[in-house]
Amino acid sequence: MHNILLIHGFGADRRQYRPIVRYLRRHGFSQFYEFEYRKKFGQVPIAHLAQQLDDYVRQNIREPHVDCIAISQGGMIARYFIQRHNPRLIRCCITLCTPHHGTLAAHLLPWKGLMDLRPGSPLLRQLNQTADATPYYCVWTPFDLMVIPGWSARLPQAAKNLRVWSLAHPLAFRSRAALRFIAACLTAEKLPR
């Protein structure tokens, strides 16, 4: 049985990953932990949101390992959590349109959480210089209108970066190709490379 931790993205809530949960339920998955963080519009640093995740995990998760599916900014929260809080909990991390190398859209407002997502930010440099043992699987689209440029959602050390041809950010992680990829990553004994 797979236990799946879900983390939503910027400005969203648990409704954002409902299509993923529905798809996975149809394919036999039943145990989901739905982390919903506060201050989701970039007002606070990613480190603060990762601390909220750590608190949630300590209160709710008793299993030794979970798989993580993280959307957009949620992927950065997951990476920070894995590197700084609990590197052994996450068996694999699937990120969907996560700005691993930043996004130009983060220059719109001078909020601390958005500043963390700017290309070349200290947080991104730190996360991208540190290798961790958790295997990552990433979905990205070259037509992303939130992660600009779209290739910024690729992670060089990922076991697999899947490009989907979706016309916008939310359509990419709801696409049939992305949903099949997520299920394949979770069900394969040896995760896809």
C-alpha atoms as one frame of an Amber mdcrd trajectory, in Angstrom:
protein
   0.000   0.000   0.000   1.273   3.458  -0.899   0.790   6.392   1.402   0.740
   9.619  -0.570   1.435  13.106   0.734  -0.030  15.871  -1.448   1.136  19.489
  -1.391  -0.729  22.164  -3.353   0.777  25.164  -5.098   0.774  28.952  -4.870
  -2.601  30.471  -4.027  -4.375  27.118  -4.135  -5.818  24.619  -1.695  -6.603
  20.913  -1.677  -9.052  21.327  -4.567  -6.020  21.774  -6.825  -5.042  18.128
  -6.609  -8.567  16.653  -6.623  -8.197  15.436 -10.260  -4.990  13.622  -9.249
  -6.646  12.014  -6.212  -9.664  10.920  -8.293  -7.385   9.375 -10.927  -5.259
   7.574  -8.344  -8.323   6.286  -6.449  -9.562   4.726  -9.701  -6.175   2.992
  -9.936  -6.266   1.489  -6.449  -4.649   4.137  -4.252  -6.538   4.971  -1.099
  -4.283   6.515   1.567  -3.758  10.265   1.068  -2.392  12.948   3.346  -3.501
  16.357   2.133  -1.290  19.116   3.449  -2.867  22.564   3.124  -0.598  25.409
   4.163  -1.441  28.890   5.326  -0.176  32.138   3.782  -0.201  30.622   0.324
   0.305  33.770  -1.755   4.043  34.182  -1.253   3.875  36.338   1.873   6.251
  34.119   3.872   9.501  32.319   2.970   9.495  28.739   1.695  11.334  27.750
   4.902   8.294  28.877   6.925   5.953  26.755   4.800   8.307  23.769   5.117
   8.079  24.179   8.890   4.275  24.029   8.602   4.717  20.814   6.599   7.022
  19.404   9.265   4.410  20.181  11.937   1.703  18.514   9.818   3.847  15.403
   9.286   4.627  15.081  13.003   0.922  15.288  13.868  -0.535  13.110  11.105
   1.877  10.641   9.521   2.888   7.486  11.389   4.190   5.464   8.436   7.972
   5.256   7.973   7.743   6.305   4.319   5.366   8.199   2.047   5.438   9.196
  -1.595   5.007  12.894  -2.263   3.145  14.631  -5.081   3.780  18.359  -5.018
   2.351  20.985  -7.347   4.254  24.112  -8.363   5.429  26.019  -5.253   4.532
  22.897  -3.267   7.497  21.179  -4.893   9.857  23.771  -3.435   8.272  23.263
  -0.009   8.778  19.499  -0.407  12.415  19.896  -1.448  13.186  22.175   1.488
  11.407  19.764   3.858  13.367  16.796   2.492  16.724  18.542   2.722  16.248
  20.352   6.041  13.645  18.459   8.065  13.147  14.785   7.245  15.254  13.308
   4.429  14.175   9.723   5.143  10.383  10.104   5.129   9.824  10.714   1.405
  10.349   7.575  -0.709   9.994   9.517  -3.955   8.901  13.042  -4.827   6.900
  13.842  -7.941   6.872  17.551  -8.742   4.409  19.086 -11.162   5.376  22.396
 -12.793   7.653  23.320  -9.884  10.002  26.280 -10.495  13.183  24.397  -9.537
  15.251  27.141 -11.160  12.868  29.979 -10.389  10.256  31.854 -12.349  10.273
  35.364 -13.757   6.687  35.712 -12.498   8.115  35.870  -8.957   9.284  39.427
  -9.701   5.691  40.694  -9.648   5.598  41.399  -5.901   8.341  41.925  -3.282
   7.068  39.261  -0.876   9.549  36.927   0.821   8.033  33.720  -0.504   8.042
  35.054  -4.052  11.595  36.310  -3.669  12.572  32.704  -2.851  11.192  31.685
  -6.255  13.145  34.229  -8.291  15.831  32.783 -10.571  19.169  32.725  -8.755
  17.679  33.347  -5.285  19.751  32.210  -2.301  17.151  29.535  -1.526  17.249
  28.087  -5.047  21.039  28.124  -5.127  21.112  26.328  -1.795  18.571  23.672
  -2.796  20.157  23.078  -6.195  23.680  22.739  -4.786  22.694  20.114  -2.247
  22.201  16.567  -3.456  19.748  14.405  -1.605  19.027  10.707  -1.901  15.310
  11.079  -2.623  14.467  10.240  -6.249  12.602  13.025  -8.042  10.245  12.772
 -11.004   9.235  16.038 -12.637   6.491  17.129 -15.026   6.949  20.358 -16.962
   5.523  22.166 -19.969   7.307  24.618 -22.247   4.064  26.640 -22.424   3.807
  27.299 -18.680   2.475  30.784 -17.904   3.420  30.670 -14.198   6.826  29.002
 -14.344   8.648  31.230 -16.819  10.569  29.843 -18.627   8.831  26.480 -18.575
  12.088  24.508 -18.663  12.783  25.846 -15.162  10.513  23.065 -13.883  13.043
  20.435 -15.012  15.428  19.098 -12.408  18.774  17.853 -13.781  19.223  15.257
 -11.043  15.682  13.917 -11.457  15.300  10.281 -12.389  12.909  11.480 -15.115
  11.692  14.838 -16.412   8.480  14.442 -18.391   7.592  17.172 -20.859   3.872
  17.544 -21.511   2.413  19.677 -24.262  -0.187  21.544 -22.242  -1.071  25.148
 -22.978  -1.012  26.407 -19.394   0.255  25.698 -15.881  -2.806  23.957 -14.352
  -3.557  21.996 -17.513  -0.110  20.389 -17.396  -0.593  18.613 -14.090  -4.138
  17.561 -14.991  -3.140  16.189 -18.383  -3.645  12.520 -19.132   0.104  12.117
 -19.733   0.939  13.612 -16.329  -1.646  11.465 -14.523  -0.354   8.286 -16.179
   3.217   9.299 -15.315   2.301   9.870 -11.659   0.633   6.457 -11.393   3.602
   4.781 -13.118   6.044   6.394 -10.710   4.002   5.221  -7.729   3.283   1.669
  -8.871   6.518   0.537 -10.477   8.656  -1.621  -8.245  11.628   0.023  -9.827
  10.550   3.580 -10.441  10.805   4.715 -14.100  14.117   6.202 -15.225
